[in-house]
Amino acid sequence: MGANVNRVDYYLEDKCLLSASVKHWEQYITALRASNTVTIYKKEYMVNKINMVHDSLNVVLKVSIEPLRLNY
């Protein structure tokens, strides 16, 4: 029997920047909400919205992100 794999997709507008498998789902979601930012390919983004969607038999976490605007 195969292990249940959870997937996280990061979207900037309608473009998927990154798709990753996550083993510890609850801890990942908690950390994502707590930090409110993610780094993808050496660029930092702000988490805009987190949705859970079904993709055939799996649940996928769809994270909408936007470029981080720093105020200096």
C-alpha positions in Angstrom: 0.0 0.0 0.0 1.4 3.4 -1.0 1.7 6.3 1.4 -0.7 9.2 1.2 1.1 12.1 -0.4 -0.1 15.6 0.2 0.7 18.2 -2.4 1.2 22.0 -2.1 1.0 24.2 -5.2 2.1 27.9 -5.1 0.4 30.2 -7.5 1.5 33.7 -8.5 -1.7 35.0 -10.3 -2.5 32.0 -12.5 1.0 30.6 -12.9 2.1 27.7 -10.7 5.6 28.6 -9.5 6.2 25.5 -7.4 4.6 22.2 -6.7 5.9 20.1 -3.7 5.0 17.0 -1.7 4.4 17.5 2.0 4.7 14.6 4.5 3.5 16.4 7.7 0.4 18.2 6.5 -0.8 19.8 9.7 2.6 21.1 10.8 3.2 22.6 7.3 -0.1 24.5 7.2 0.5 25.8 10.8 4.0 27.0 9.8 2.7 28.6 6.6 0.0 30.5 8.4 2.4 31.6 11.2 5.1 32.9 8.9 2.8 34.4 6.2 5.8 34.4 3.8 7.5 31.8 1.6 10.8 31.9 -0.3 10.6 30.3 -3.8 13.7 30.4 -6.0 15.5 32.9 -3.8 12.5 35.4 -4.0 10.3 36.1 -1.0 6.5 36.1 -1.4 3.6 37.0 0.9 0.9 34.4 1.3 -2.3 35.8 0.1 -4.8 32.9 0.3 -4.7 29.2 1.2 -7.3 26.9 -0.3 -7.8 23.1 -0.2 -8.9 21.6 -3.5 -9.5 18.0 -4.7 -7.3 16.7 -7.5 -8.7 13.3 -8.4 -8.1 11.3 -5.2 -5.8 13.7 -3.4 -6.3 16.9 -1.5 -4.1 19.7 -2.8 -3.2 22.8 -0.8 -3.4 25.7 -3.3 -1.5 28.7 -2.0 -2.0 32.1 -3.7 1.1 34.3 -3.3 2.1 37.8 -4.2 5.5 39.6 -4.4 6.6 40.8 -1.0 6.7 44.6 -0.9 9.2 45.9 1.7 8.8 49.3 3.1 12.2 50.9 3.9 
